[in-house]
């Protein structure tokens, strides 16, 4: 069997979809499944792409991502006569007549368009239309949580049998024991025990409420809060909010950086007093799993996919807008060492339930099962 894969998300600075593809390929490269793969790239073939005798690499050299995805990718797959074309980034080529499989990591743009970070008006129009069209046409749809599966069924009215849950896992570079965090803490101005958030800052992730709750914590002790990620909130400047809060507190209690590298991220997860990640809508919420895998006590939302990911290994917030509820959870973790240790142990056990080997094996099982 020959499977074509849209691999362009491996190029450049990798985001979530690129890491997802990398981890699938990494697992498939280890196994002799008898399946052959053609990996289609847009402008470059990165040096760290997993190698296998069953992998063929095709560089199409297309500058435009839209042209690559909607025209050249489908044309190349047709020429190569792939049995199924796997597109892991929400959409497949609209005009492609062959069999396709796609991954819908979530459908927040459909379910909650008012909260979605639209890059442009064209994206707002085309993403919803193209995603729905390709989902209707796809032979198989992968999604990372049962919550997302139910959302796809609800909003797209598709056959539930073709929507398969393949939970994500912690990337290998974050696994294992972390080292000492003294240098990275000094780099980011962390002098005391600290809470931690990492991820893009969207309005649905309630950074304003987190900051307000932590301000009350910081009035009572010298704790700090580090927020890692770019600000995409609508009508709110997280930077200005932090500045005003720190001015009232008379110290740098809350710190913010746009980007944290992988090695530093691992150290900060392992060193924080708690990791907080609230959201009204997520397809999976990988940072929660990453934090738990490295022993961070986690505070997250009892809703969307986050309760599904965290299980009973985190403190769950029922109302993300309730500053007092968020404050109580932070305060409880900071004051109760036994609770922190209990959540740390439970979190590691919960994270062990998720595996890229399982995700990759299940994905390949359904890709090959559709070779009719």
Buried (B, 14 or more C-beta within 10 A) or exposed (E): BBBBBBBBBBBEEBEBBBBBBBBBBBBBBEBEBEBBBBBBBBBEBEEEBBEBEBBBEBBBEBEEBEEBBBBBBBEBBBEBEBBBBBBBBBBBBBEBEBBBBBBBBBBBBBBBEEBBBEEEEEBBEBBBEBBBEBBEBBBBBBBBBEBBBBBBEEBBEBEEEBBBBBBBBBBEEBBEEBEEBEEBBEEBEBEEBBBBBBBEBBBBBBBBBBBBBBBBBBEEEEBBBBBBBBBEBEEBEBEEBBEEBBEEBEEEBBBBBEEBEEEBBBBBBBBBBBBBBBBBBBBBBBBBBBBBBBBBBBBBBBBBBBBBBBBEBBBBBEBBEBBEBBBBBBBBBBEEEEBBEEBBEBBBEBBEEBBBEBBBBBBBEBBBEBEE
